[in-house]
Structures are given as structure tokens and as C-alpha cells.
Amino acid sequence: MIVDDNPVIRRLLRNILESADGSWVVCAEAGDGREGAQKIQESKPDVAVLDLTMPVMSGLEAARVLSETTPQTPLILCTLHEDSVLKTEASAAGISAVVSKAENMQVLVDTVRTLLEPV
């Protein structure tokens, strides 16, 4: 699942993820954190990619809700804002990984793949 307020970014992430592995399908999208949290609770995706800065509810706020309601869903924060303080806050909020949108998107693909690997 992809949660980002920018429809162009959502479409780009969908294309990258669905073309990276023949079995990956983006089951839902949302344009803000509140809608994203609701859809994640309903659809229980294998992994969710959240933007940090969104209207209504940020990715961190959504992660805090989701860590209580659907802790089994790994969350990836995909953002332009990346620093050690954010990584600490993200981890405390229940985020499994932080990926920079400025990085090669193969990093996101590799992160999703790692989170989907059986334990």
C-alpha cells in the first residue's frame, strides 16, 4: 500500500514496486495519513509505504496509530526529509525503515523485499 499526498509520486511508486517483482501488487493508495491508516487497518497489506509530510495526519502520526491497531504491518517511511533525529522518531512511532526519496528507488525495492522475507 502507498500513502502519499502527491498523486504523481503515488503513481511512480506503484510503477516501481509492481515492476520490481512480478508478484507484488499495490492493493490500495491514500492521499493523507488518516485515510492511509484507515485503509491499512481494513486491507492489512503485507507492507505499507508512507510519506512523512501529508495533510490531515502525517506519516509519523499514522504510524503511531497503526503500531497500536495493526502492528503486524511493516511500515516504510519514504521521505525527502532524512536525518538521525527523524530515524529515531520514526522507529519510536513503529516505522520499520526510512528510505529517502532522493536515493535510487532500488533502495526502496530492496527494503520492501527485506521486509517481506519470511523470518
N, C-alpha and C positions, 0 to 999 in steps of 0.2 A: 504494500500500500504506500502511496505517496501523498504527503501533506505539505503543500507549499502554496502560498497566495498568488504566485505568478503562474498563469496557465502555460506560458511558453516553457518555463522550467519543468513543470509537471510533464508536459509532452516530451521534452528532451530526456528526462529521467526515465519515463516509461519506455521510450525507444531504446535507450542504452540498456536497461535491465532486461527487457524482453528479448533483445537481440543477443545478449551475452550468453544466455543459456536457453536452449530450446524448450526447457520445461518451465521456465519462470513466466508467470502471468501476473500482471498488476491487477488485483481484484477490485480496487477502489481508489478514488482520489478525493481529496478535500482541499478547500481553499483557505481554511483557517484552523487554528488549533482545537477549538471547541467541536467543530464539525468532524475534524480528524479523530479526536478522542472518541466521539460517539460511534463513528464508522468502524474504528478499530475494535471497540468493545463488541459491536454487532457482528463483524465479519471474522474477527480473530485471525488476521493474516499471519503468515509464517514470520514475516519481518515487516517493519514499517520505517519509512524514511521521512523524517520531519525537518522542516525548515526552522530556524531559530526565530526570526522576526516575522510575525504574521499578525493580522488584525484579530480582534476578539480574544484570542488566547495564544500566547507564544508557544513555541515548541517545547521549552522547558516547563511551562505551566501544564501543557498537555501531558508531558512525560510524568509529571508528579501525580496527575490523576490516574494515568494508565499503570503506573507502578503499583497502585493500590487495587485497581479493578481487573487488569489483565497483565499480571507480572510475567506471564509465560511468553509474551510477545517481545522479541528483541527490538529495540529502538535505535535507529541511527540518526544522529543529528547531522544534517548536511547544510553547511552554512559558509558564508564568506567571512564571518567573524570567528577567528580561531586564536585562542591563547590558552595558557595553562590555567588561568582562573576559570575560564569557560569550561574547560575539560573537567575541572573539579566540580563545578556546579552541575554540569551535565551528568556526571557519574552519580552524584548525590540525588539527582532527580530520577534516576533509573535508566538513563541512556547507556546503551551497551558500547557505542563507539561514536566518535566525532570525526567527520570527513569534511575537508574543505572543498567548497565548490570551485576554488581556484586550482585545485590539484587535477591531475589527469583523472578522468572518470573511471579508469580501470581500478583506481583505489577503492571507489565505491563498490564496484562489481566484486572485487576481492573481499571486501568487508562483508558484503551480503553472503557471498559463498562461504566464508568462515563461520558466520553466524548460523547458517543453515546446515552445516555439517553435523552429523549425529555425534553425540557425546559418547 
